[in-house]
């Protein structure tokens, strides 16, 4: 049966500002997001019948909590359903088998689940509807989760609205150097909904020029300047709900990070480094107590550039 496969990267948020609460209960966001060099490998194989299956294999991350999770609650399967709805695909030939090799920790705010969904959507477009316009793909992504459109667009992006309005920050001729970082996953999960529920209704912003400054530092591949514009409006709420999160941020700072921040709604934090070597030094300073990884940002993205591979 036809198969498509793609490496879908996780992400970090360099800024995450809360502008207010919307009528639909979601928070109005403004966030600079960048994919990082930690990938989920998503493979989708079409089926002759209408069954949908999803198998997840952990590589360096614990996936045991997915055992027993109803298949329809997995973001990868929600992505299949969103694509079926958009294409009006039902009955025989509308099913598929999804296989995810997971490397992004679950419940970390690093977009692993959203990457799975984005990977499934990109693969299904290649298999079922290569001419589907990007706008339809992004709309299907927005139905699955707030971060999915940004993961589909790939590369450095500005997310606005609930997350569904995404703008690439780099033009086709701009290829800045990647920035190096150390990501730390404290081992516990944070519920995105619980964090947003607890953060209140007041705006949590980082000043008028935060976004511009961050975008400029990304364009210049300048980690020092980027470190000065790191901001996450959810950080104080997560620190209160899960005090060790702050401890890991402080440890990254003591280890020499240029700046450290919570990504998304956590629980992972990261510290920016000057170079790959510097990132390894910072990582060593943490000791081996928790999951950590030296990563680089992917300014150009891979999803948009290459799309899935259909052998
Ligand atoms: O869209 P997603 O399923 O990723 O969001 C999970 C939860 O996070 C939502 O149910 C909502 O409570 C909260 N959220 C929010 N505002 C956003 C994104 C998420 O309040 N922009």
py3Dmol code that shows the C-alpha trace and the ligand (Angstrom):
import py3Dmol

protein = """\
ATOM      1  CA  UNK A   1       0.000   0.000   0.000  1.00  0.00           C
ATOM      2  CA  UNK A   2       1.208   3.586  -0.633  1.00  0.00           C
ATOM      3  CA  UNK A   3       3.280   5.009   2.213  1.00  0.00           C
ATOM      4  CA  UNK A   4       4.591   8.462   3.077  1.00  0.00           C
ATOM      5  CA  UNK A   5       7.064   9.352   5.788  1.00  0.00           C
ATOM      6  CA  UNK A   6       8.349  12.615   7.249  1.00  0.00           C
ATOM      7  CA  UNK A   7      10.575  13.823  10.058  1.00  0.00           C
ATOM      8  CA  UNK A   8       8.470  16.371  11.913  1.00  0.00           C
ATOM      9  CA  UNK A   9      10.449  18.562  14.333  1.00  0.00           C
ATOM     10  CA  UNK A  10       9.444  19.708  17.801  1.00  0.00           C
ATOM     11  CA  UNK A  11       9.594  23.418  18.688  1.00  0.00           C
ATOM     12  CA  UNK A  12      10.471  26.009  21.267  1.00  0.00           C
ATOM     13  CA  UNK A  13       8.715  29.302  21.917  1.00  0.00           C
ATOM     14  CA  UNK A  14      11.160  32.215  22.030  1.00  0.00           C
ATOM     15  CA  UNK A  15       8.374  34.568  23.068  1.00  0.00           C
ATOM     16  CA  UNK A  16       4.819  33.806  24.203  1.00  0.00           C
ATOM     17  CA  UNK A  17       2.605  36.761  25.025  1.00  0.00           C
ATOM     18  CA  UNK A  18      -0.990  36.574  26.215  1.00  0.00           C
ATOM     19  CA  UNK A  19      -2.994  39.483  24.866  1.00  0.00           C
ATOM     20  CA  UNK A  20      -6.341  38.618  26.472  1.00  0.00           C
ATOM     21  CA  UNK A  21      -9.165  36.086  26.548  1.00  0.00           C
ATOM     22  CA  UNK A  22     -11.325  35.538  23.462  1.00  0.00           C
ATOM     23  CA  UNK A  23     -15.065  34.983  23.250  1.00  0.00           C
ATOM     24  CA  UNK A  24     -14.429  31.275  22.537  1.00  0.00           C
ATOM     25  CA  UNK A  25     -12.556  30.943  25.861  1.00  0.00           C
ATOM     26  CA  UNK A  26      -9.144  30.586  24.226  1.00  0.00           C
ATOM     27  CA  UNK A  27      -6.370  33.080  24.888  1.00  0.00           C
ATOM     28  CA  UNK A  28      -5.297  35.546  22.244  1.00  0.00           C
ATOM     29  CA  UNK A  29      -1.593  34.897  21.695  1.00  0.00           C
ATOM     30  CA  UNK A  30       1.443  36.379  20.043  1.00  0.00           C
ATOM     31  CA  UNK A  31       4.380  34.023  19.950  1.00  0.00           C
ATOM     32  CA  UNK A  32       7.640  33.577  18.073  1.00  0.00           C
ATOM     33  CA  UNK A  33       8.169  29.881  17.591  1.00  0.00           C
ATOM     34  CA  UNK A  34      11.030  27.914  16.066  1.00  0.00           C
ATOM     35  CA  UNK A  35      11.373  24.245  15.207  1.00  0.00           C
ATOM     36  CA  UNK A  36      14.330  22.458  16.785  1.00  0.00           C
ATOM     37  CA  UNK A  37      16.477  19.508  15.744  1.00  0.00           C
ATOM     38  CA  UNK A  38      14.508  16.862  17.618  1.00  0.00           C
ATOM     39  CA  UNK A  39      12.229  14.935  15.310  1.00  0.00           C
ATOM     40  CA  UNK A  40       9.252  12.650  15.383  1.00  0.00           C
ATOM     41  CA  UNK A  41       9.322  10.246  12.446  1.00  0.00           C
ATOM     42  CA  UNK A  42       5.778   9.904  11.155  1.00  0.00           C
ATOM     43  CA  UNK A  43       4.849   7.210   8.642  1.00  0.00           C
ATOM     44  CA  UNK A  44       1.394   6.868   7.140  1.00  0.00           C
ATOM     45  CA  UNK A  45       0.296   3.889   5.050  1.00  0.00           C
ATOM     46  CA  UNK A  46      -3.063   3.930   3.317  1.00  0.00           C
ATOM     47  CA  UNK A  47      -5.535   1.072   3.758  1.00  0.00           C
ATOM     48  CA  UNK A  48      -8.156  -0.466   1.525  1.00  0.00           C
ATOM     49  CA  UNK A  49     -10.730  -0.388   4.323  1.00  0.00           C
ATOM     50  CA  UNK A  50     -11.766   2.463   6.637  1.00  0.00           C
ATOM     51  CA  UNK A  51      -9.893   1.446   9.804  1.00  0.00           C
ATOM     52  CA  UNK A  52      -7.458   3.890  11.399  1.00  0.00           C
ATOM     53  CA  UNK A  53      -4.637   2.589  13.595  1.00  0.00           C
ATOM     54  CA  UNK A  54      -1.840   4.395  15.424  1.00  0.00           C
ATOM     55  CA  UNK A  55       1.311   2.844  16.860  1.00  0.00           C
ATOM     56  CA  UNK A  56       3.792   4.920  18.866  1.00  0.00           C
ATOM     57  CA  UNK A  57       7.343   3.827  19.620  1.00  0.00           C
ATOM     58  CA  UNK A  58       9.446   5.852  22.058  1.00  0.00           C
ATOM     59  CA  UNK A  59      13.089   6.512  21.268  1.00  0.00           C
ATOM     60  CA  UNK A  60      14.737   8.062  24.329  1.00  0.00           C
ATOM     61  CA  UNK A  61      11.377   9.126  25.736  1.00  0.00           C
ATOM     62  CA  UNK A  62       8.785   7.336  27.833  1.00  0.00           C
ATOM     63  CA  UNK A  63       5.595   6.652  25.900  1.00  0.00           C
ATOM     64  CA  UNK A  64       4.019   4.252  28.401  1.00  0.00           C
ATOM     65  CA  UNK A  65       1.350   6.782  29.342  1.00  0.00           C
ATOM     66  CA  UNK A  66      -0.061   6.491  25.831  1.00  0.00           C
ATOM     67  CA  UNK A  67      -0.936   2.854  26.597  1.00  0.00           C
ATOM     68  CA  UNK A  68      -4.643   2.721  27.037  1.00  0.00           C
ATOM     69  CA  UNK A  69      -5.240   6.205  25.642  1.00  0.00           C
ATOM     70  CA  UNK A  70      -8.218   5.797  23.286  1.00  0.00           C
ATOM     71  CA  UNK A  71      -6.935   6.019  19.719  1.00  0.00           C
ATOM     72  CA  UNK A  72      -9.362   8.842  18.873  1.00  0.00           C
ATOM     73  CA  UNK A  73      -7.768  11.055  21.569  1.00  0.00           C
ATOM     74  CA  UNK A  74      -4.322  10.937  19.973  1.00  0.00           C
ATOM     75  CA  UNK A  75      -3.476  14.065  18.009  1.00  0.00           C
ATOM     76  CA  UNK A  76      -2.151  11.952  15.127  1.00  0.00           C
ATOM     77  CA  UNK A  77      -5.568  10.302  14.771  1.00  0.00           C
ATOM     78  CA  UNK A  78      -7.412  13.619  15.203  1.00  0.00           C
ATOM     79  CA  UNK A  79      -5.293  14.777  12.242  1.00  0.00           C
ATOM     80  CA  UNK A  80      -6.489  11.799  10.163  1.00  0.00           C
ATOM     81  CA  UNK A  81     -10.103  12.669  11.025  1.00  0.00           C
ATOM     82  CA  UNK A  82      -9.587  16.364  10.158  1.00  0.00           C
ATOM     83  CA  UNK A  83      -8.142  15.411   6.771  1.00  0.00           C
ATOM     84  CA  UNK A  84     -10.954  12.897   6.069  1.00  0.00           C
ATOM     85  CA  UNK A  85     -13.542  15.607   6.849  1.00  0.00           C
ATOM     86  CA  UNK A  86     -11.819  18.187   4.666  1.00  0.00           C
ATOM     87  CA  UNK A  87     -11.561  15.793   1.719  1.00  0.00           C
ATOM     88  CA  UNK A  88     -14.969  14.192   2.306  1.00  0.00           C
ATOM     89  CA  UNK A  89     -13.276  10.777   2.459  1.00  0.00           C
ATOM     90  CA  UNK A  90     -15.437   8.052   3.970  1.00  0.00           C
ATOM     91  CA  UNK A  91     -15.933   4.314   3.575  1.00  0.00           C
ATOM     92  CA  UNK A  92     -13.540   1.904   1.853  1.00  0.00           C
ATOM     93  CA  UNK A  93     -10.102   3.368   1.187  1.00  0.00           C
ATOM     94  CA  UNK A  94     -10.479   6.154   3.785  1.00  0.00           C
ATOM     95  CA  UNK A  95      -8.426   4.387   6.454  1.00  0.00           C
ATOM     96  CA  UNK A  96      -4.708   4.419   7.203  1.00  0.00           C
ATOM     97  CA  UNK A  97      -2.053   3.078   9.551  1.00  0.00           C
ATOM     98  CA  UNK A  98      -0.002   5.705  11.397  1.00  0.00           C
ATOM     99  CA  UNK A  99       3.348   4.897  12.963  1.00  0.00           C
ATOM    100  CA  UNK A 100       5.137   7.476  15.095  1.00  0.00           C
ATOM    101  CA  UNK A 101       8.709   7.164  16.367  1.00  0.00           C
ATOM    102  CA  UNK A 102       8.613   9.611  19.252  1.00  0.00           C
ATOM    103  CA  UNK A 103      11.692  11.519  20.392  1.00  0.00           C
ATOM    104  CA  UNK A 104      10.073  14.691  21.790  1.00  0.00           C
ATOM    105  CA  UNK A 105       9.068  14.268  25.455  1.00  0.00           C
ATOM    106  CA  UNK A 106       5.313  14.133  26.055  1.00  0.00           C
ATOM    107  CA  UNK A 107       3.703  17.036  27.938  1.00  0.00           C
ATOM    108  CA  UNK A 108       6.828  19.168  27.582  1.00  0.00           C
ATOM    109  CA  UNK A 109       5.537  22.156  25.595  1.00  0.00           C
ATOM    110  CA  UNK A 110       7.928  21.176  22.804  1.00  0.00           C
ATOM    111  CA  UNK A 111       5.139  20.437  20.371  1.00  0.00           C
ATOM    112  CA  UNK A 112       5.632  16.666  20.037  1.00  0.00           C
ATOM    113  CA  UNK A 113       1.927  15.887  19.685  1.00  0.00           C
ATOM    114  CA  UNK A 114       1.457  18.826  17.330  1.00  0.00           C
ATOM    115  CA  UNK A 115       4.430  17.638  15.261  1.00  0.00           C
ATOM    116  CA  UNK A 116       2.799  14.196  14.992  1.00  0.00           C
ATOM    117  CA  UNK A 117      -0.429  15.805  13.784  1.00  0.00           C
ATOM    118  CA  UNK A 118       1.410  18.071  11.324  1.00  0.00           C
ATOM    119  CA  UNK A 119       3.362  15.069  10.025  1.00  0.00           C
ATOM    120  CA  UNK A 120       0.190  13.056   9.508  1.00  0.00           C
ATOM    121  CA  UNK A 121      -1.485  15.945   7.671  1.00  0.00           C
ATOM    122  CA  UNK A 122       1.533  16.464   5.407  1.00  0.00           C
ATOM    123  CA  UNK A 123       1.738  12.723   4.649  1.00  0.00           C
ATOM    124  CA  UNK A 124      -1.987  12.426   3.943  1.00  0.00           C
ATOM    125  CA  UNK A 125      -1.865  15.408   1.616  1.00  0.00           C
ATOM    126  CA  UNK A 126       0.956  13.695  -0.303  1.00  0.00           C
ATOM    127  CA  UNK A 127      -0.974  10.411  -0.442  1.00  0.00           C
ATOM    128  CA  UNK A 128      -4.546  11.571  -0.946  1.00  0.00           C
ATOM    129  CA  UNK A 129      -4.605  15.138  -2.258  1.00  0.00           C
ATOM    130  CA  UNK A 130      -1.268  16.539  -3.519  1.00  0.00           C
ATOM    131  CA  UNK A 131      -3.091  19.573  -4.941  1.00  0.00           C
ATOM    132  CA  UNK A 132      -4.732  20.531  -1.641  1.00  0.00           C
ATOM    133  CA  UNK A 133      -3.889  24.217  -1.101  1.00  0.00           C
ATOM    134  CA  UNK A 134      -1.690  25.099   1.855  1.00  0.00           C
ATOM    135  CA  UNK A 135      -4.525  27.194   3.347  1.00  0.00           C
ATOM    136  CA  UNK A 136      -6.730  24.070   3.572  1.00  0.00           C
ATOM    137  CA  UNK A 137      -3.912  22.106   5.156  1.00  0.00           C
ATOM    138  CA  UNK A 138      -3.403  24.839   7.763  1.00  0.00           C
ATOM    139  CA  UNK A 139      -7.157  25.017   8.438  1.00  0.00           C
ATOM    140  CA  UNK A 140      -7.210  21.243   9.026  1.00  0.00           C
ATOM    141  CA  UNK A 141      -4.237  21.722  11.368  1.00  0.00           C
ATOM    142  CA  UNK A 142      -6.029  24.449  13.347  1.00  0.00           C
ATOM    143  CA  UNK A 143      -8.938  22.037  13.952  1.00  0.00           C
ATOM    144  CA  UNK A 144      -6.534  19.593  15.585  1.00  0.00           C
ATOM    145  CA  UNK A 145      -4.626  21.949  17.904  1.00  0.00           C
ATOM    146  CA  UNK A 146      -3.479  25.535  18.340  1.00  0.00           C
ATOM    147  CA  UNK A 147       0.205  24.803  17.592  1.00  0.00           C
ATOM    148  CA  UNK A 148      -0.336  22.608  14.529  1.00  0.00           C
ATOM    149  CA  UNK A 149      -0.501  25.346  11.834  1.00  0.00           C
ATOM    150  CA  UNK A 150       2.898  26.741  12.937  1.00  0.00           C
ATOM    151  CA  UNK A 151       4.392  23.249  12.781  1.00  0.00           C
ATOM    152  CA  UNK A 152       3.031  22.833   9.259  1.00  0.00           C
ATOM    153  CA  UNK A 153       4.423  26.159   8.096  1.00  0.00           C
ATOM    154  CA  UNK A 154       7.797  25.217   9.599  1.00  0.00           C
ATOM    155  CA  UNK A 155      10.761  27.463  10.264  1.00  0.00           C
ATOM    156  CA  UNK A 156      10.782  30.600  12.369  1.00  0.00           C
ATOM    157  CA  UNK A 157       7.220  31.859  12.589  1.00  0.00           C
ATOM    158  CA  UNK A 158       5.006  34.355  14.356  1.00  0.00           C
ATOM    159  CA  UNK A 159       1.810  32.785  15.729  1.00  0.00           C
ATOM    160  CA  UNK A 160      -1.188  34.976  16.465  1.00  0.00           C
ATOM    161  CA  UNK A 161      -4.853  34.552  17.373  1.00  0.00           C
ATOM    162  CA  UNK A 162      -5.415  31.168  19.015  1.00  0.00           C
ATOM    163  CA  UNK A 163      -2.341  30.048  17.087  1.00  0.00           C
ATOM    164  CA  UNK A 164      -4.054  29.660  13.726  1.00  0.00           C
ATOM    165  CA  UNK A 165      -2.634  32.846  12.157  1.00  0.00           C
ATOM    166  CA  UNK A 166       0.953  32.050  11.208  1.00  0.00           C
ATOM    167  CA  UNK A 167       3.461  34.211   9.417  1.00  0.00           C
ATOM    168  CA  UNK A 168       6.932  33.102   8.333  1.00  0.00           C
ATOM    169  CA  UNK A 169       9.582  35.373   9.814  1.00  0.00           C
ATOM    170  CA  UNK A 170      12.200  34.702   7.153  1.00  0.00           C
ATOM    171  CA  UNK A 171      12.075  35.390   3.462  1.00  0.00           C
ATOM    172  CA  UNK A 172      13.186  32.730   0.942  1.00  0.00           C
ATOM    173  CA  UNK A 173      16.614  34.367   0.645  1.00  0.00           C
ATOM    174  CA  UNK A 174      17.216  34.537   4.390  1.00  0.00           C
ATOM    175  CA  UNK A 175      19.213  31.631   5.815  1.00  0.00           C
ATOM    176  CA  UNK A 176      20.510  32.692   9.220  1.00  0.00           C
ATOM    177  CA  UNK A 177      22.777  30.500  11.311  1.00  0.00           C
ATOM    178  CA  UNK A 178      20.967  28.196  13.711  1.00  0.00           C
ATOM    179  CA  UNK A 179      21.036  28.973  17.419  1.00  0.00           C
ATOM    180  CA  UNK A 180      22.221  26.317  19.866  1.00  0.00           C
ATOM    181  CA  UNK A 181      20.357  25.458  23.026  1.00  0.00           C
ATOM    182  CA  UNK A 182      20.006  22.940  25.827  1.00  0.00           C
ATOM    183  CA  UNK A 183      16.487  21.624  26.394  1.00  0.00           C
ATOM    184  CA  UNK A 184      15.599  20.140  29.785  1.00  0.00           C
ATOM    185  CA  UNK A 185      12.506  18.054  30.483  1.00  0.00           C
ATOM    186  CA  UNK A 186      11.940  17.792  34.267  1.00  0.00           C
ATOM    187  CA  UNK A 187      10.036  14.532  33.868  1.00  0.00           C
ATOM    188  CA  UNK A 188       6.575  15.676  34.902  1.00  0.00           C
ATOM    189  CA  UNK A 189       3.795  16.830  32.619  1.00  0.00           C
ATOM    190  CA  UNK A 190       1.978  20.099  32.606  1.00  0.00           C
ATOM    191  CA  UNK A 191      -1.594  20.286  31.362  1.00  0.00           C
ATOM    192  CA  UNK A 192      -1.848  23.111  28.810  1.00  0.00           C
ATOM    193  CA  UNK A 193      -5.473  23.667  29.773  1.00  0.00           C
ATOM    194  CA  UNK A 194      -4.674  23.841  33.515  1.00  0.00           C
ATOM    195  CA  UNK A 195      -1.958  26.445  32.892  1.00  0.00           C
ATOM    196  CA  UNK A 196      -4.154  28.629  30.690  1.00  0.00           C
ATOM    197  CA  UNK A 197      -7.032  28.293  33.179  1.00  0.00           C
ATOM    198  CA  UNK A 198      -4.740  29.398  36.024  1.00  0.00           C
ATOM    199  CA  UNK A 199      -3.054  32.309  34.245  1.00  0.00           C
ATOM    200  CA  UNK A 200      -6.058  34.623  34.576  1.00  0.00           C
ATOM    201  CA  UNK A 201      -7.476  37.090  32.089  1.00  0.00           C
ATOM    202  CA  UNK A 202      -5.030  39.998  32.296  1.00  0.00           C
ATOM    203  CA  UNK A 203      -2.598  40.485  29.409  1.00  0.00           C
ATOM    204  CA  UNK A 204       0.898  39.123  29.989  1.00  0.00           C
ATOM    205  CA  UNK A 205       3.122  40.888  27.484  1.00  0.00           C
ATOM    206  CA  UNK A 206       6.770  41.744  27.190  1.00  0.00           C
ATOM    207  CA  UNK A 207       6.619  45.294  25.893  1.00  0.00           C
ATOM    208  CA  UNK A 208       6.059  46.994  22.572  1.00  0.00           C
ATOM    209  CA  UNK A 209       9.243  45.932  20.796  1.00  0.00           C
ATOM    210  CA  UNK A 210       9.658  42.405  22.153  1.00  0.00           C
ATOM    211  CA  UNK A 211       8.408  40.651  19.055  1.00  0.00           C
ATOM    212  CA  UNK A 212      10.337  42.827  16.598  1.00  0.00           C
ATOM    213  CA  UNK A 213      13.529  42.460  18.624  1.00  0.00           C
ATOM    214  CA  UNK A 214      13.124  38.714  18.789  1.00  0.00           C
ATOM    215  CA  UNK A 215      12.379  38.452  15.062  1.00  0.00           C
ATOM    216  CA  UNK A 216      15.464  40.545  14.258  1.00  0.00           C
ATOM    217  CA  UNK A 217      17.695  38.345  16.412  1.00  0.00           C
ATOM    218  CA  UNK A 218      16.325  35.259  14.628  1.00  0.00           C
ATOM    219  CA  UNK A 219      17.035  36.851  11.222  1.00  0.00           C
ATOM    220  CA  UNK A 220      20.587  37.590  12.340  1.00  0.00           C
ATOM    221  CA  UNK A 221      21.077  34.187  14.000  1.00  0.00           C
ATOM    222  CA  UNK A 222      22.158  36.210  17.064  1.00  0.00           C
ATOM    223  CA  UNK A 223      21.639  34.133  20.221  1.00  0.00           C
ATOM    224  CA  UNK A 224      22.880  36.906  22.540  1.00  0.00           C
ATOM    225  CA  UNK A 225      20.303  39.372  21.231  1.00  0.00           C
ATOM    226  CA  UNK A 226      17.672  36.624  21.227  1.00  0.00           C
ATOM    227  CA  UNK A 227      18.404  35.852  24.879  1.00  0.00           C
ATOM    228  CA  UNK A 228      17.560  39.465  25.737  1.00  0.00           C
ATOM    229  CA  UNK A 229      14.090  39.149  24.236  1.00  0.00           C
ATOM    230  CA  UNK A 230      13.073  35.784  25.686  1.00  0.00           C
ATOM    231  CA  UNK A 231       9.651  36.080  27.304  1.00  0.00           C
ATOM    232  CA  UNK A 232       6.927  33.631  28.318  1.00  0.00           C
ATOM    233  CA  UNK A 233       3.767  35.039  29.926  1.00  0.00           C
ATOM    234  CA  UNK A 234       2.918  31.567  31.270  1.00  0.00           C
ATOM    235  CA  UNK A 235       6.209  31.175  33.141  1.00  0.00           C
ATOM    236  CA  UNK A 236       5.101  32.603  36.522  1.00  0.00           C
ATOM    237  CA  UNK A 237       1.944  30.481  36.508  1.00  0.00           C
ATOM    238  CA  UNK A 238       3.911  27.309  35.712  1.00  0.00           C
ATOM    239  CA  UNK A 239       6.565  28.158  38.333  1.00  0.00           C
ATOM    240  CA  UNK A 240       3.782  28.388  40.934  1.00  0.00           C
ATOM    241  CA  UNK A 241       2.069  25.167  39.821  1.00  0.00           C
ATOM    242  CA  UNK A 242       5.369  23.260  39.420  1.00  0.00           C
ATOM    243  CA  UNK A 243       8.190  24.892  41.448  1.00  0.00           C
ATOM    244  CA  UNK A 244      11.004  22.641  40.075  1.00  0.00           C
ATOM    245  CA  UNK A 245      10.518  24.301  36.669  1.00  0.00           C
ATOM    246  CA  UNK A 246      12.079  27.507  37.976  1.00  0.00           C
ATOM    247  CA  UNK A 247      14.912  25.503  39.536  1.00  0.00           C
ATOM    248  CA  UNK A 248      15.868  24.090  36.127  1.00  0.00           C
ATOM    249  CA  UNK A 249      15.797  27.543  34.529  1.00  0.00           C
ATOM    250  CA  UNK A 250      18.105  28.838  37.264  1.00  0.00           C
ATOM    251  CA  UNK A 251      20.406  25.823  36.821  1.00  0.00           C
ATOM    252  CA  UNK A 252      20.693  26.583  33.103  1.00  0.00           C
ATOM    253  CA  UNK A 253      21.645  30.178  33.973  1.00  0.00           C
ATOM    254  CA  UNK A 254      24.258  29.023  36.502  1.00  0.00           C
ATOM    255  CA  UNK A 255      25.626  26.675  33.862  1.00  0.00           C
ATOM    256  CA  UNK A 256      26.295  29.669  31.599  1.00  0.00           C
ATOM    257  CA  UNK A 257      23.188  29.878  29.393  1.00  0.00           C
ATOM    258  CA  UNK A 258      22.734  33.283  27.746  1.00  0.00           C
ATOM    259  CA  UNK A 259      19.103  33.187  28.822  1.00  0.00           C
ATOM    260  CA  UNK A 260      16.618  30.504  29.800  1.00  0.00           C
ATOM    261  CA  UNK A 261      12.878  30.112  29.361  1.00  0.00           C
ATOM    262  CA  UNK A 262       9.891  27.830  29.668  1.00  0.00           C
ATOM    263  CA  UNK A 263       8.708  26.589  26.265  1.00  0.00           C
ATOM    264  CA  UNK A 264       4.974  26.769  25.564  1.00  0.00           C
ATOM    265  CA  UNK A 265       3.061  25.856  28.707  1.00  0.00           C
ATOM    266  CA  UNK A 266       5.951  23.642  29.851  1.00  0.00           C
ATOM    267  CA  UNK A 267       7.152  21.603  31.512  1.00  0.00           C
ATOM    268  CA  UNK A 268      10.365  21.751  29.468  1.00  0.00           C
ATOM    269  CA  UNK A 269      12.733  24.702  29.732  1.00  0.00           C
ATOM    270  CA  UNK A 270      15.693  25.578  27.578  1.00  0.00           C
ATOM    271  CA  UNK A 271      18.812  27.698  27.750  1.00  0.00           C
ATOM    272  CA  UNK A 272      20.366  29.467  24.774  1.00  0.00           C
ATOM    273  CA  UNK A 273      24.071  28.937  24.109  1.00  0.00           C
ATOM    274  CA  UNK A 274      26.710  30.738  22.068  1.00  0.00           C
ATOM    275  CA  UNK A 275      27.815  27.663  20.162  1.00  0.00           C
ATOM    276  CA  UNK A 276      27.415  23.892  20.015  1.00  0.00           C
ATOM    277  CA  UNK A 277      30.397  23.491  22.281  1.00  0.00           C
ATOM    278  CA  UNK A 278      28.999  25.980  24.797  1.00  0.00           C
ATOM    279  CA  UNK A 279      25.678  24.097  24.741  1.00  0.00           C
ATOM    280  CA  UNK A 280      27.467  20.840  25.615  1.00  0.00           C
ATOM    281  CA  UNK A 281      29.267  22.594  28.501  1.00  0.00           C
ATOM    282  CA  UNK A 282      25.958  23.873  29.851  1.00  0.00           C
ATOM    283  CA  UNK A 283      24.415  20.441  29.516  1.00  0.00           C
ATOM    284  CA  UNK A 284      27.305  18.815  31.413  1.00  0.00           C
ATOM    285  CA  UNK A 285      26.888  21.342  34.231  1.00  0.00           C
ATOM    286  CA  UNK A 286      23.346  20.063  34.836  1.00  0.00           C
ATOM    287  CA  UNK A 287      24.434  16.543  35.782  1.00  0.00           C
ATOM    288  CA  UNK A 288      22.478  13.575  34.495  1.00  0.00           C
ATOM    289  CA  UNK A 289      19.462  13.956  36.769  1.00  0.00           C
ATOM    290  CA  UNK A 290      16.875  14.607  34.068  1.00  0.00           C
ATOM    291  CA  UNK A 291      16.301  14.338  30.302  1.00  0.00           C
ATOM    292  CA  UNK A 292      18.311  16.975  28.506  1.00  0.00           C
ATOM    293  CA  UNK A 293      19.466  17.448  24.953  1.00  0.00           C
ATOM    294  CA  UNK A 294      21.677  19.758  22.938  1.00  0.00           C
ATOM    295  CA  UNK A 295      19.630  21.037  19.997  1.00  0.00           C
ATOM    296  CA  UNK A 296      19.769  23.694  17.317  1.00  0.00           C
ATOM    297  CA  UNK A 297      16.974  25.797  15.914  1.00  0.00           C
ATOM    298  CA  UNK A 298      15.797  25.152  12.350  1.00  0.00           C
ATOM    299  CA  UNK A 299      15.234  28.640  10.937  1.00  0.00           C
ATOM    300  CA  UNK A 300      14.164  27.399   7.501  1.00  0.00           C
ATOM    301  CA  UNK A 301      12.057  24.499   8.707  1.00  0.00           C
ATOM    302  CA  UNK A 302      11.896  21.112   7.056  1.00  0.00           C
ATOM    303  CA  UNK A 303       8.194  20.548   6.550  1.00  0.00           C
ATOM    304  CA  UNK A 304       7.759  23.427   4.136  1.00  0.00           C
ATOM    305  CA  UNK A 305      11.084  22.874   2.401  1.00  0.00           C
ATOM    306  CA  UNK A 306      10.927  19.157   1.660  1.00  0.00           C
ATOM    307  CA  UNK A 307       7.478  17.792   2.384  1.00  0.00           C
ATOM    308  CA  UNK A 308       7.034  14.109   2.995  1.00  0.00           C
ATOM    309  CA  UNK A 309       8.897  11.413   1.155  1.00  0.00           C
ATOM    310  CA  UNK A 310       6.687   9.114  -0.856  1.00  0.00           C
ATOM    311  CA  UNK A 311       8.775   6.161  -2.032  1.00  0.00           C
TER     312      UNK A 311
END
"""
ligand_1 = """\
21
LIG
O -5.628 23.982 21.058
P -5.059 23.052 22.080
O -5.798 21.761 22.177
O -3.586 22.868 21.917
O -5.232 23.788 23.484
C -5.288 23.093 24.716
C -5.922 23.993 25.780
O -5.083 25.120 26.022
C -7.252 24.567 25.341
O -8.313 23.716 25.710
C -7.310 25.880 26.112
O -7.774 25.651 27.429
C -5.849 26.306 26.211
N -5.470 27.298 25.177
C -5.875 28.614 25.300
N -5.522 29.539 24.360
C -4.761 29.186 23.294
C -4.314 27.843 23.142
C -4.693 26.932 24.110
O -6.571 28.969 26.270
N -4.437 30.100 22.377
"""
view = py3Dmol.view(width=600, height=400)
view.addModel(protein, "pdb")
view.setStyle({"model": 0}, {"cartoon": {"style": "trace"}})
view.addModel(ligand_1, "xyz")
view.setStyle({"model": 1}, {"stick": {}})
view.zoomTo()
view.show()
